[in-house]
Amino acid sequence: MIFITAKFLIRPEDADRWPEIAAAFTAATRAEPGCLWFDWSRSLDNPHEYVLVEAFRDGDAGAAHVGSAHFKQAQLDLPPHLAETPRIISQTVDQDGWSELGELAVPAS
């Protein structure tokens, strides 16, 4: 799978509304057949920063995402709300979902 983590620094006046601002893009991306997940979290340390964790089935699914109409629309709609260019890590990972974090395993009850 293609596993991506991106950090978005949002303009202070838009930070509280970011989930609403990105809602259409988020919904459309989650509906893509090759999207495994597309999840936003707000930083605990900086209320103007959101972290996006996303995964796509394979390179073809990632290319379909970047080539989609909703991605192209997001390229127009989202930057006016950003304080800087988002930072990203993108890697191909040889698995198709989450693994358990064994070091913090919860005993079966």
Gaussian input, Z-matrix of N, CA and C with variables (Angstrom, degrees):
# hf/3-21g

backbone

0 1
 N
 C     1     B1
 C     2     B2     1     A1
 N     3     B3     2     A2     1     D1
 C     4     B4     3     A3     2     D2
 C     5     B5     4     A4     3     D3
 N     6     B6     5     A5     4     D4
 C     7     B7     6     A6     5     D5
 C     8     B8     7     A7     6     D6
 N     9     B9     8     A8     7     D7
 C    10    B10     9     A9     8     D8
 C    11    B11    10    A10     9     D9
 N    12    B12    11    A11    10    D10
 C    13    B13    12    A12    11    D11
 C    14    B14    13    A13    12    D12
 N    15    B15    14    A14    13    D13
 C    16    B16    15    A15    14    D14
 C    17    B17    16    A16    15    D15
 N    18    B18    17    A17    16    D16
 C    19    B19    18    A18    17    D17
 C    20    B20    19    A19    18    D18
 N    21    B21    20    A20    19    D19
 C    22    B22    21    A21    20    D20
 C    23    B23    22    A22    21    D21
 N    24    B24    23    A23    22    D22
 C    25    B25    24    A24    23    D23
 C    26    B26    25    A25    24    D24
 N    27    B27    26    A26    25    D25
 C    28    B28    27    A27    26    D26
 C    29    B29    28    A28    27    D27
 N    30    B30    29    A29    28    D28
 C    31    B31    30    A30    29    D29
 C    32    B32    31    A31    30    D30
 N    33    B33    32    A32    31    D31
 C    34    B34    33    A33    32    D32
 C    35    B35    34    A34    33    D33
 N    36    B36    35    A35    34    D34
 C    37    B37    36    A36    35    D35
 C    38    B38    37    A37    36    D36
 N    39    B39    38    A38    37    D37
 C    40    B40    39    A39    38    D38
 C    41    B41    40    A40    39    D39
 N    42    B42    41    A41    40    D40
 C    43    B43    42    A42    41    D41
 C    44    B44    43    A43    42    D42
 N    45    B45    44    A44    43    D43
 C    46    B46    45    A45    44    D44
 C    47    B47    46    A46    45    D45
 N    48    B48    47    A47    46    D46
 C    49    B49    48    A48    47    D47
 C    50    B50    49    A49    48    D48
 N    51    B51    50    A50    49    D49
 C    52    B52    51    A51    50    D50
 C    53    B53    52    A52    51    D51
 N    54    B54    53    A53    52    D52
 C    55    B55    54    A54    53    D53
 C    56    B56    55    A55    54    D54
 N    57    B57    56    A56    55    D55
 C    58    B58    57    A57    56    D56
 C    59    B59    58    A58    57    D57
 N    60    B60    59    A59    58    D58
 C    61    B61    60    A60    59    D59
 C    62    B62    61    A61    60    D60
 N    63    B63    62    A62    61    D61
 C    64    B64    63    A63    62    D62
 C    65    B65    64    A64    63    D63
 N    66    B66    65    A65    64    D64
 C    67    B67    66    A66    65    D65
 C    68    B68    67    A67    66    D66
 N    69    B69    68    A68    67    D67
 C    70    B70    69    A69    68    D68
 C    71    B71    70    A70    69    D69
 N    72    B72    71    A71    70    D70
 C    73    B73    72    A72    71    D71
 C    74    B74    73    A73    72    D72
 N    75    B75    74    A74    73    D73
 C    76    B76    75    A75    74    D74
 C    77    B77    76    A76    75    D75
 N    78    B78    77    A77    76    D76
 C    79    B79    78    A78    77    D77
 C    80    B80    79    A79    78    D78
 N    81    B81    80    A80    79    D79
 C    82    B82    81    A81    80    D80
 C    83    B83    82    A82    81    D81
 N    84    B84    83    A83    82    D82
 C    85    B85    84    A84    83    D83
 C    86    B86    85    A85    84    D84
 N    87    B87    86    A86    85    D85
 C    88    B88    87    A87    86    D86
 C    89    B89    88    A88    87    D87
 N    90    B90    89    A89    88    D88
 C    91    B91    90    A90    89    D89
 C    92    B92    91    A91    90    D90
 N    93    B93    92    A92    91    D91
 C    94    B94    93    A93    92    D92
 C    95    B95    94    A94    93    D93
 N    96    B96    95    A95    94    D94
 C    97    B97    96    A96    95    D95
 C    98    B98    97    A97    96    D96
 N    99    B99    98    A98    97    D97
 C   100   B100    99    A99    98    D98
 C   101   B101   100   A100    99    D99
 N   102   B102   101   A101   100   D100
 C   103   B103   102   A102   101   D101
 C   104   B104   103   A103   102   D102
 N   105   B105   104   A104   103   D103
 C   106   B106   105   A105   104   D104
 C   107   B107   106   A106   105   D105
 N   108   B108   107   A107   106   D106
 C   109   B109   108   A108   107   D107
 C   110   B110   109   A109   108   D108
 N   111   B111   110   A110   109   D109
 C   112   B112   111   A111   110   D110
 C   113   B113   112   A112   111   D111
 N   114   B114   113   A113   112   D112
 C   115   B115   114   A114   113   D113
 C   116   B116   115   A115   114   D114
 N   117   B117   116   A116   115   D115
 C   118   B118   117   A117   116   D116
 C   119   B119   118   A118   117   D117
 N   120   B120   119   A119   118   D118
 C   121   B121   120   A120   119   D119
 C   122   B122   121   A121   120   D120
 N   123   B123   122   A122   121   D121
 C   124   B124   123   A123   122   D122
 C   125   B125   124   A124   123   D123
 N   126   B126   125   A125   124   D124
 C   127   B127   126   A126   125   D125
 C   128   B128   127   A127   126   D126
 N   129   B129   128   A128   127   D127
 C   130   B130   129   A129   128   D128
 C   131   B131   130   A130   129   D129
 N   132   B132   131   A131   130   D130
 C   133   B133   132   A132   131   D131
 C   134   B134   133   A133   132   D132
 N   135   B135   134   A134   133   D133
 C   136   B136   135   A135   134   D134
 C   137   B137   136   A136   135   D135
 N   138   B138   137   A137   136   D136
 C   139   B139   138   A138   137   D137
 C   140   B140   139   A139   138   D138
 N   141   B141   140   A140   139   D139
 C   142   B142   141   A141   140   D140
 C   143   B143   142   A142   141   D141
 N   144   B144   143   A143   142   D142
 C   145   B145   144   A144   143   D143
 C   146   B146   145   A145   144   D144
 N   147   B147   146   A146   145   D145
 C   148   B148   147   A147   146   D146
 C   149   B149   148   A148   147   D147
 N   150   B150   149   A149   148   D148
 C   151   B151   150   A150   149   D149
 C   152   B152   151   A151   150   D150
 N   153   B153   152   A152   151   D151
 C   154   B154   153   A153   152   D152
 C   155   B155   154   A154   153   D153
 N   156   B156   155   A155   154   D154
 C   157   B157   156   A156   155   D155
 C   158   B158   157   A157   156   D156
 N   159   B159   158   A158   157   D157
 C   160   B160   159   A159   158   D158
 C   161   B161   160   A160   159   D159
 N   162   B162   161   A161   160   D160
 C   163   B163   162   A162   161   D161
 C   164   B164   163   A163   162   D162
 N   165   B165   164   A164   163   D163
 C   166   B166   165   A165   164   D164
 C   167   B167   166   A166   165   D165
 N   168   B168   167   A167   166   D166
 C   169   B169   168   A168   167   D167
 C   170   B170   169   A169   168   D168
 N   171   B171   170   A170   169   D169
 C   172   B172   171   A171   170   D170
 C   173   B173   172   A172   171   D171
 N   174   B174   173   A173   172   D172
 C   175   B175   174   A174   173   D173
 C   176   B176   175   A175   174   D174
 N   177   B177   176   A176   175   D175
 C   178   B178   177   A177   176   D176
 C   179   B179   178   A178   177   D177
 N   180   B180   179   A179   178   D178
 C   181   B181   180   A180   179   D179
 C   182   B182   181   A181   180   D180
 N   183   B183   182   A182   181   D181
 C   184   B184   183   A183   182   D182
 C   185   B185   184   A184   183   D183
 N   186   B186   185   A185   184   D184
 C   187   B187   186   A186   185   D185
 C   188   B188   187   A187   186   D186
 N   189   B189   188   A188   187   D187
 C   190   B190   189   A189   188   D188
 C   191   B191   190   A190   189   D189
 N   192   B192   191   A191   190   D190
 C   193   B193   192   A192   191   D191
 C   194   B194   193   A193   192   D192
 N   195   B195   194   A194   193   D193
 C   196   B196   195   A195   194   D194
 C   197   B197   196   A196   195   D195
 N   198   B198   197   A197   196   D196
 C   199   B199   198   A198   197   D197
 C   200   B200   199   A199   198   D198
 N   201   B201   200   A200   199   D199
 C   202   B202   201   A201   200   D200
 C   203   B203   202   A202   201   D201
 N   204   B204   203   A203   202   D202
 C   205   B205   204   A204   203   D203
 C   206   B206   205   A205   204   D204
 N   207   B207   206   A206   205   D205
 C   208   B208   207   A207   206   D206
 C   209   B209   208   A208   207   D207
 N   210   B210   209   A209   208   D208
 C   211   B211   210   A210   209   D209
 C   212   B212   211   A211   210   D210
 N   213   B213   212   A212   211   D211
 C   214   B214   213   A213   212   D212
 C   215   B215   214   A214   213   D213
 N   216   B216   215   A215   214   D214
 C   217   B217   216   A216   215   D215
 C   218   B218   217   A217   216   D216
 N   219   B219   218   A218   217   D217
 C   220   B220   219   A219   218   D218
 C   221   B221   220   A220   219   D219
 N   222   B222   221   A221   220   D220
 C   223   B223   222   A222   221   D221
 C   224   B224   223   A223   222   D222
 N   225   B225   224   A224   223   D223
 C   226   B226   225   A225   224   D224
 C   227   B227   226   A226   225   D225
 N   228   B228   227   A227   226   D226
 C   229   B229   228   A228   227   D227
 C   230   B230   229   A229   228   D228
 N   231   B231   230   A230   229   D229
 C   232   B232   231   A231   230   D230
 C   233   B233   232   A232   231   D231
 N   234   B234   233   A233   232   D232
 C   235   B235   234   A234   233   D233
 C   236   B236   235   A235   234   D234
 N   237   B237   236   A236   235   D235
 C   238   B238   237   A237   236   D236
 C   239   B239   238   A238   237   D237
 N   240   B240   239   A239   238   D238
 C   241   B241   240   A240   239   D239
 C   242   B242   241   A241   240   D240
 N   243   B243   242   A242   241   D241
 C   244   B244   243   A243   242   D242
 C   245   B245   244   A244   243   D243
 N   246   B246   245   A245   244   D244
 C   247   B247   246   A246   245   D245
 C   248   B248   247   A247   246   D246
 N   249   B249   248   A248   247   D247
 C   250   B250   249   A249   248   D248
 C   251   B251   250   A250   249   D249
 N   252   B252   251   A251   250   D250
 C   253   B253   252   A252   251   D251
 C   254   B254   253   A253   252   D252
 N   255   B255   254   A254   253   D253
 C   256   B256   255   A255   254   D254
 C   257   B257   256   A256   255   D255
 N   258   B258   257   A257   256   D256
 C   259   B259   258   A258   257   D257
 C   260   B260   259   A259   258   D258
 N   261   B261   260   A260   259   D259
 C   262   B262   261   A261   260   D260
 C   263   B263   262   A262   261   D261
 N   264   B264   263   A263   262   D262
 C   265   B265   264   A264   263   D263
 C   266   B266   265   A265   264   D264
 N   267   B267   266   A266   265   D265
 C   268   B268   267   A267   266   D266
 C   269   B269   268   A268   267   D267
 N   270   B270   269   A269   268   D268
 C   271   B271   270   A270   269   D269
 C   272   B272   271   A271   270   D270
 N   273   B273   272   A272   271   D271
 C   274   B274   273   A273   272   D272
 C   275   B275   274   A274   273   D273
 N   276   B276   275   A275   274   D274
 C   277   B277   276   A276   275   D275
 C   278   B278   277   A277   276   D276
 N   279   B279   278   A278   277   D277
 C   280   B280   279   A279   278   D278
 C   281   B281   280   A280   279   D279
 N   282   B282   281   A281   280   D280
 C   283   B283   282   A282   281   D281
 C   284   B284   283   A283   282   D282
 N   285   B285   284   A284   283   D283
 C   286   B286   285   A285   284   D284
 C   287   B287   286   A286   285   D285
 N   288   B288   287   A287   286   D286
 C   289   B289   288   A288   287   D287
 C   290   B290   289   A289   288   D288
 N   291   B291   290   A290   289   D289
 C   292   B292   291   A291   290   D290
 C   293   B293   292   A292   291   D291
 N   294   B294   293   A293   292   D292
 C   295   B295   294   A294   293   D293
 C   296   B296   295   A295   294   D294
 N   297   B297   296   A296   295   D295
 C   298   B298   297   A297   296   D296
 C   299   B299   298   A298   297   D297
 N   300   B300   299   A299   298   D298
 C   301   B301   300   A300   299   D299
 C   302   B302   301   A301   300   D300
 N   303   B303   302   A302   301   D301
 C   304   B304   303   A303   302   D302
 C   305   B305   304   A304   303   D303
 N   306   B306   305   A305   304   D304
 C   307   B307   306   A306   305   D305
 C   308   B308   307   A307   306   D306
 N   309   B309   308   A308   307   D307
 C   310   B310   309   A309   308   D308
 C   311   B311   310   A310   309   D309
 N   312   B312   311   A311   310   D310
 C   313   B313   312   A312   311   D311
 C   314   B314   313   A313   312   D312
 N   315   B315   314   A314   313   D313
 C   316   B316   315   A315   314   D314
 C   317   B317   316   A316   315   D315
 N   318   B318   317   A317   316   D316
 C   319   B319   318   A318   317   D317
 C   320   B320   319   A319   318   D318
 N   321   B321   320   A320   319   D319
 C   322   B322   321   A321   320   D320
 C   323   B323   322   A322   321   D321
 N   324   B324   323   A323   322   D322
 C   325   B325   324   A324   323   D323
 C   326   B326   325   A325   324   D324

   B1=1.4511
   B2=1.5174
   B3=1.3211
   B4=1.4635
   B5=1.5268
   B6=1.3216
   B7=1.4712
   B8=1.5169
   B9=1.3230
   B10=1.4584
   B11=1.5177
   B12=1.3109
   B13=1.4564
   B14=1.5194
   B15=1.3234
   B16=1.4675
   B17=1.5159
   B18=1.3251
   B19=1.4650
   B20=1.5184
   B21=1.3305
   B22=1.4586
   B23=1.5254
   B24=1.3225
   B25=1.4588
   B26=1.5308
   B27=1.3158
   B28=1.4640
   B29=1.5256
   B30=1.3159
   B31=1.4634
   B32=1.5260
   B33=1.3309
   B34=1.4689
   B35=1.5285
   B36=1.3209
   B37=1.4662
   B38=1.5363
   B39=1.3374
   B40=1.4596
   B41=1.5269
   B42=1.3240
   B43=1.4689
   B44=1.5273
   B45=1.3096
   B46=1.4680
   B47=1.5271
   B48=1.3281
   B49=1.4652
   B50=1.5299
   B51=1.3304
   B52=1.4601
   B53=1.5344
   B54=1.3218
   B55=1.4743
   B56=1.5320
   B57=1.3097
   B58=1.4679
   B59=1.5359
   B60=1.3201
   B61=1.4688
   B62=1.5283
   B63=1.3134
   B64=1.4714
   B65=1.5284
   B66=1.3161
   B67=1.4729
   B68=1.5289
   B69=1.3164
   B70=1.4657
   B71=1.5257
   B72=1.3270
   B73=1.4686
   B74=1.5284
   B75=1.3237
   B76=1.4622
   B77=1.5227
   B78=1.3226
   B79=1.4745
   B80=1.5208
   B81=1.3234
   B82=1.4607
   B83=1.5215
   B84=1.3248
   B85=1.4633
   B86=1.5158
   B87=1.3179
   B88=1.4673
   B89=1.5199
   B90=1.3243
   B91=1.4692
   B92=1.5263
   B93=1.3108
   B94=1.4647
   B95=1.5241
   B96=1.3386
   B97=1.4689
   B98=1.5228
   B99=1.3403
   B100=1.4576
   B101=1.5103
   B102=1.3390
   B103=1.4677
   B104=1.5260
   B105=1.3250
   B106=1.4668
   B107=1.5152
   B108=1.3289
   B109=1.4621
   B110=1.5131
   B111=1.3282
   B112=1.4641
   B113=1.5263
   B114=1.3343
   B115=1.4649
   B116=1.5281
   B117=1.3289
   B118=1.4640
   B119=1.5236
   B120=1.3266
   B121=1.4638
   B122=1.5164
   B123=1.3231
   B124=1.4646
   B125=1.5226
   B126=1.3080
   B127=1.4527
   B128=1.5280
   B129=1.3200
   B130=1.4646
   B131=1.5187
   B132=1.3322
   B133=1.4621
   B134=1.5182
   B135=1.3333
   B136=1.4581
   B137=1.5306
   B138=1.3169
   B139=1.4609
   B140=1.5301
   B141=1.3229
   B142=1.4633
   B143=1.5307
   B144=1.3239
   B145=1.4645
   B146=1.5266
   B147=1.3312
   B148=1.4641
   B149=1.5149
   B150=1.3215
   B151=1.4550
   B152=1.5239
   B153=1.3095
   B154=1.4584
   B155=1.5181
   B156=1.3261
   B157=1.4572
   B158=1.5243
   B159=1.3167
   B160=1.4604
   B161=1.5206
   B162=1.3098
   B163=1.4627
   B164=1.5156
   B165=1.3248
   B166=1.4524
   B167=1.5167
   B168=1.3098
   B169=1.4553
   B170=1.5343
   B171=1.3380
   B172=1.4683
   B173=1.5267
   B174=1.3143
   B175=1.4554
   B176=1.5219
   B177=1.3288
   B178=1.4626
   B179=1.5251
   B180=1.3331
   B181=1.4665
   B182=1.5269
   B183=1.3335
   B184=1.4600
   B185=1.5216
   B186=1.3276
   B187=1.4639
   B188=1.5230
   B189=1.3312
   B190=1.4652
   B191=1.5244
   B192=1.3253
   B193=1.4666
   B194=1.5252
   B195=1.3199
   B196=1.4653
   B197=1.5298
   B198=1.3207
   B199=1.4590
   B200=1.5132
   B201=1.3181
   B202=1.4680
   B203=1.5262
   B204=1.3327
   B205=1.4680
   B206=1.5252
   B207=1.3424
   B208=1.4661
   B209=1.5367
   B210=1.3294
   B211=1.4654
   B212=1.5270
   B213=1.3215
   B214=1.4636
   B215=1.5375
   B216=1.3319
   B217=1.4619
   B218=1.5237
   B219=1.3254
   B220=1.4677
   B221=1.5257
   B222=1.3276
   B223=1.4643
   B224=1.5287
   B225=1.3198
   B226=1.4651
   B227=1.5201
   B228=1.3426
   B229=1.4677
   B230=1.5277
   B231=1.3252
   B232=1.4664
   B233=1.5307
   B234=1.3355
   B235=1.4672
   B236=1.5277
   B237=1.3262
   B238=1.4731
   B239=1.5330
   B240=1.3262
   B241=1.4640
   B242=1.5298
   B243=1.3381
   B244=1.4587
   B245=1.5234
   B246=1.3273
   B247=1.4659
   B248=1.5276
   B249=1.3455
   B250=1.4607
   B251=1.5181
   B252=1.3167
   B253=1.4569
   B254=1.5272
   B255=1.3376
   B256=1.4676
   B257=1.5269
   B258=1.3318
   B259=1.4655
   B260=1.5256
   B261=1.3265
   B262=1.4577
   B263=1.5261
   B264=1.3115
   B265=1.4630
   B266=1.5187
   B267=1.3146
   B268=1.4622
   B269=1.5179
   B270=1.3309
   B271=1.4576
   B272=1.5203
   B273=1.3075
   B274=1.4557
   B275=1.5223
   B276=1.3113
   B277=1.4664
   B278=1.5264
   B279=1.3199
   B280=1.4601
   B281=1.5320
   B282=1.3186
   B283=1.4641
   B284=1.5117
   B285=1.3257
   B286=1.4614
   B287=1.5256
   B288=1.3198
   B289=1.4593
   B290=1.5137
   B291=1.3152
   B292=1.4689
   B293=1.5218
   B294=1.3186
   B295=1.4610
   B296=1.5222
   B297=1.3148
   B298=1.4605
   B299=1.5214
   B300=1.3247
   B301=1.4607
   B302=1.5237
   B303=1.3274
   B304=1.4483
   B305=1.5115
   B306=1.3281
   B307=1.4646
   B308=1.5230
   B309=1.3332
   B310=1.4665
   B311=1.5359
   B312=1.3199
   B313=1.4648
   B314=1.5208
   B315=1.3081
   B316=1.4631
   B317=1.5247
   B318=1.3443
   B319=1.4577
   B320=1.5302
   B321=1.3261
   B322=1.4596
   B323=1.5189
   B324=1.3146
   B325=1.4721
   B326=1.5027
   A1=109.32
   A2=115.49
   A3=121.56
   A4=105.90
   A5=116.82
   A6=123.09
   A7=107.96
   A8=116.67
   A9=122.23
   A10=110.08
   A11=115.94
   A12=122.65
   A13=106.86
   A14=115.90
   A15=120.33
   A16=109.50
   A17=115.56
   A18=121.78
   A19=108.72
   A20=115.41
   A21=122.93
   A22=108.97
   A23=116.87
   A24=121.07
   A25=106.61
   A26=115.27
   A27=122.43
   A28=109.60
   A29=116.90
   A30=120.55
   A31=108.53
   A32=118.10
   A33=120.71
   A34=113.91
   A35=117.09
   A36=119.87
   A37=112.81
   A38=117.76
   A39=121.57
   A40=113.78
   A41=117.55
   A42=120.62
   A43=112.90
   A44=118.65
   A45=120.11
   A46=112.03
   A47=116.41
   A48=120.97
   A49=113.55
   A50=118.05
   A51=119.97
   A52=113.46
   A53=120.72
   A54=118.29
   A55=112.38
   A56=117.05
   A57=121.44
   A58=110.55
   A59=116.78
   A60=121.66
   A61=110.57
   A62=117.09
   A63=122.00
   A64=113.13
   A65=118.66
   A66=122.23
   A67=113.48
   A68=118.43
   A69=120.10
   A70=110.76
   A71=116.43
   A72=121.15
   A73=110.54
   A74=115.87
   A75=120.75
   A76=111.16
   A77=117.23
   A78=121.23
   A79=111.17
   A80=116.89
   A81=119.82
   A82=111.36
   A83=117.14
   A84=120.37
   A85=110.67
   A86=117.63
   A87=120.37
   A88=111.96
   A89=117.62
   A90=121.98
   A91=112.94
   A92=118.24
   A93=120.77
   A94=109.68
   A95=117.86
   A96=119.37
   A97=113.88
   A98=118.72
   A99=121.16
   A100=114.87
   A101=117.50
   A102=120.56
   A103=109.65
   A104=116.76
   A105=121.21
   A106=110.82
   A107=117.50
   A108=122.70
   A109=109.85
   A110=114.68
   A111=122.35
   A112=105.15
   A113=116.74
   A114=122.15
   A115=112.14
   A116=114.87
   A117=122.24
   A118=110.31
   A119=116.39
   A120=123.28
   A121=107.63
   A122=115.21
   A123=119.75
   A124=108.34
   A125=116.74
   A126=121.93
   A127=110.54
   A128=116.30
   A129=121.38
   A130=111.39
   A131=116.91
   A132=121.78
   A133=113.70
   A134=117.14
   A135=121.00
   A136=108.40
   A137=118.69
   A138=120.76
   A139=113.95
   A140=117.58
   A141=120.82
   A142=112.01
   A143=116.66
   A144=120.44
   A145=110.64
   A146=114.91
   A147=122.21
   A148=107.89
   A149=115.94
   A150=121.97
   A151=107.70
   A152=115.90
   A153=122.56
   A154=108.37
   A155=116.47
   A156=122.52
   A157=105.82
   A158=115.87
   A159=120.02
   A160=110.06
   A161=115.64
   A162=120.66
   A163=109.19
   A164=113.79
   A165=121.69
   A166=108.62
   A167=116.42
   A168=123.59
   A169=112.42
   A170=116.69
   A171=120.77
   A172=108.79
   A173=115.61
   A174=120.34
   A175=113.43
   A176=116.48
   A177=119.17
   A178=111.02
   A179=116.51
   A180=120.23
   A181=110.60
   A182=116.66
   A183=119.98
   A184=111.66
   A185=116.69
   A186=120.64
   A187=110.85
   A188=117.23
   A189=120.49
   A190=110.39
   A191=116.51
   A192=120.98
   A193=110.14
   A194=117.15
   A195=121.28
   A196=111.07
   A197=117.41
   A198=121.06
   A199=114.76
   A200=117.06
   A201=120.43
   A202=112.34
   A203=114.97
   A204=120.66
   A205=110.70
   A206=117.55
   A207=118.83
   A208=111.57
   A209=117.98
   A210=119.61
   A211=110.03
   A212=115.66
   A213=119.81
   A214=110.96
   A215=116.36
   A216=119.55
   A217=111.07
   A218=117.03
   A219=120.89
   A220=110.97
   A221=117.20
   A222=120.45
   A223=111.22
   A224=117.11
   A225=121.74
   A226=112.08
   A227=116.18
   A228=121.41
   A229=114.52
   A230=118.44
   A231=120.51
   A232=115.06
   A233=120.77
   A234=119.46
   A235=116.13
   A236=121.34
   A237=118.38
   A238=113.98
   A239=117.45
   A240=122.04
   A241=112.33
   A242=116.95
   A243=121.69
   A244=111.23
   A245=115.58
   A246=121.40
   A247=111.25
   A248=117.13
   A249=122.19
   A250=108.38
   A251=115.88
   A252=121.39
   A253=108.99
   A254=118.01
   A255=119.53
   A256=112.02
   A257=114.75
   A258=122.34
   A259=107.90
   A260=117.37
   A261=120.81
   A262=111.78
   A263=114.99
   A264=123.37
   A265=105.18
   A266=116.89
   A267=122.12
   A268=107.90
   A269=116.20
   A270=121.26
   A271=110.42
   A272=115.87
   A273=120.80
   A274=106.66
   A275=116.23
   A276=122.01
   A277=108.13
   A278=116.39
   A279=121.74
   A280=110.68
   A281=115.47
   A282=122.24
   A283=106.38
   A284=116.87
   A285=118.96
   A286=113.52
   A287=117.22
   A288=121.18
   A289=110.31
   A290=113.95
   A291=120.86
   A292=110.99
   A293=116.61
   A294=123.07
   A295=107.90
   A296=117.00
   A297=120.55
   A298=110.37
   A299=116.00
   A300=122.66
   A301=106.84
   A302=116.10
   A303=122.10
   A304=114.63
   A305=117.92
   A306=121.14
   A307=112.46
   A308=117.23
   A309=121.06
   A310=110.33
   A311=115.53
   A312=120.80
   A313=111.39
   A314=114.99
   A315=121.92
   A316=106.97
   A317=117.43
   A318=120.01
   A319=111.48
   A320=115.47
   A321=119.81
   A322=109.89
   A323=115.78
   A324=117.84
   A325=112.46
   D1=160.62
   D2=172.08
   D3=-95.83
   D4=118.69
   D5=-178.22
   D6=-110.62
   D7=125.34
   D8=-174.30
   D9=-129.13
   D10=135.97
   D11=169.39
   D12=-126.37
   D13=129.93
   D14=-179.72
   D15=-133.35
   D16=142.82
   D17=177.17
   D18=-109.38
   D19=128.60
   D20=-178.71
   D21=-115.95
   D22=117.50
   D23=173.78
   D24=-93.12
   D25=115.88
   D26=-173.73
   D27=-97.02
   D28=145.63
   D29=174.70
   D30=-57.03
   D31=136.81
   D32=-175.56
   D33=-51.79
   D34=-38.38
   D35=-177.76
   D36=-71.36
   D37=-13.31
   D38=-179.20
   D39=-111.59
   D40=-6.11
   D41=-172.01
   D42=-59.82
   D43=-43.13
   D44=-179.02
   D45=-68.22
   D46=-26.18
   D47=-178.69
   D48=-94.92
   D49=0.95
   D50=-175.52
   D51=-54.45
   D52=-44.19
   D53=178.32
   D54=-57.28
   D55=-37.25
   D56=177.40
   D57=-70.77
   D58=-42.55
   D59=-179.58
   D60=-61.49
   D61=-40.76
   D62=-177.13
   D63=-92.71
   D64=4.49
   D65=-172.27
   D66=-61.01
   D67=-46.90
   D68=-177.90
   D69=-64.54
   D70=-43.62
   D71=178.12
   D72=-62.29
   D73=-43.32
   D74=179.79
   D75=-61.73
   D76=-49.00
   D77=-178.57
   D78=-62.50
   D79=-44.11
   D80=-179.33
   D81=-65.17
   D82=-39.63
   D83=179.07
   D84=-66.65
   D85=-43.89
   D86=179.28
   D87=-62.02
   D88=-25.64
   D89=179.67
   D90=-81.60
   D91=-10.18
   D92=178.51
   D93=-63.76
   D94=136.91
   D95=-178.76
   D96=-60.90
   D97=-28.66
   D98=-178.27
   D99=-92.88
   D100=0.42
   D101=-179.83
   D102=-82.26
   D103=123.34
   D104=177.45
   D105=-87.82
   D106=-40.15
   D107=172.21
   D108=-163.37
   D109=159.40
   D110=-177.89
   D111=-154.35
   D112=90.96
   D113=-168.28
   D114=-123.44
   D115=127.11
   D116=177.05
   D117=-95.73
   D118=143.83
   D119=170.86
   D120=-136.84
   D121=148.65
   D122=177.05
   D123=-97.51
   D124=136.24
   D125=-179.33
   D126=-61.70
   D127=140.13
   D128=174.19
   D129=-78.88
   D130=-21.55
   D131=-176.91
   D132=-94.10
   D133=-27.59
   D134=-177.78
   D135=-137.28
   D136=108.00
   D137=-176.41
   D138=-67.00
   D139=-6.09
   D140=177.77
   D141=-98.47
   D142=1.07
   D143=-177.62
   D144=-111.11
   D145=132.85
   D146=173.04
   D147=-117.72
   D148=144.84
   D149=178.17
   D150=-114.97
   D151=129.46
   D152=178.60
   D153=-107.47
   D154=125.53
   D155=174.46
   D156=-114.21
   D157=119.67
   D158=-175.86
   D159=-137.59
   D160=155.50
   D161=177.18
   D162=-147.90
   D163=144.21
   D164=177.89
   D165=-126.24
   D166=147.38
   D167=-173.59
   D168=-51.02
   D169=-43.18
   D170=-177.27
   D171=-164.05
   D172=-176.45
   D173=-179.18
   D174=-60.81
   D175=-35.70
   D176=178.23
   D177=-64.47
   D178=-40.85
   D179=178.49
   D180=-66.59
   D181=-38.33
   D182=176.50
   D183=-64.37
   D184=-40.81
   D185=178.23
   D186=-66.42
   D187=-38.84
   D188=177.23
   D189=-62.48
   D190=-38.67
   D191=178.32
   D192=-61.80
   D193=-51.46
   D194=-177.44
   D195=-66.06
   D196=-26.84
   D197=179.15
   D198=-89.44
   D199=-2.03
   D200=-175.39
   D201=-73.23
   D202=156.80
   D203=177.36
   D204=-63.25
   D205=-38.16
   D206=-178.31
   D207=-70.50
   D208=-29.37
   D209=174.76
   D210=-67.90
   D211=-44.65
   D212=178.71
   D213=-61.97
   D214=-37.59
   D215=177.13
   D216=-67.36
   D217=-39.50
   D218=178.06
   D219=-62.92
   D220=-33.23
   D221=177.36
   D222=-62.31
   D223=-25.68
   D224=176.48
   D225=-89.57
   D226=-40.87
   D227=-171.19
   D228=-81.11
   D229=-36.25
   D230=-170.28
   D231=-84.02
   D232=-40.18
   D233=-175.74
   D234=-54.14
   D235=-34.95
   D236=178.70
   D237=-61.06
   D238=-16.77
   D239=-178.69
   D240=-98.55
   D241=-2.21
   D242=-176.60
   D243=-95.15
   D244=143.08
   D245=176.31
   D246=-87.15
   D247=-21.55
   D248=177.25
   D249=-158.07
   D250=168.13
   D251=177.06
   D252=-64.57
   D253=130.20
   D254=178.79
   D255=-58.76
   D256=150.13
   D257=176.66
   D258=-103.73
   D259=143.09
   D260=-170.87
   D261=-139.42
   D262=148.46
   D263=166.26
   D264=-124.85
   D265=126.89
   D266=-179.91
   D267=-131.80
   D268=124.87
   D269=-178.43
   D270=-138.48
   D271=147.59
   D272=169.52
   D273=-86.89
   D274=127.89
   D275=-176.05
   D276=-121.34
   D277=136.13
   D278=-177.37
   D279=-86.06
   D280=66.66
   D281=173.45
   D282=-165.68
   D283=172.72
   D284=-176.16
   D285=-126.31
   D286=16.13
   D287=178.17
   D288=-174.52
   D289=-171.58
   D290=-178.60
   D291=-77.65
   D292=145.82
   D293=171.25
   D294=-104.07
   D295=159.26
   D296=176.52
   D297=-76.59
   D298=145.92
   D299=175.44
   D300=-88.97
   D301=90.33
   D302=-172.72
   D303=-59.04
   D304=-30.00
   D305=-178.99
   D306=-67.24
   D307=-17.63
   D308=177.79
   D309=-122.58
   D310=35.23
   D311=-177.10
   D312=-60.65
   D313=137.58
   D314=175.74
   D315=-94.86
   D316=123.05
   D317=-179.16
   D318=-62.16
   D319=143.14
   D320=175.57
   D321=-66.04
   D322=142.08
   D323=-179.22
   D324=-96.74

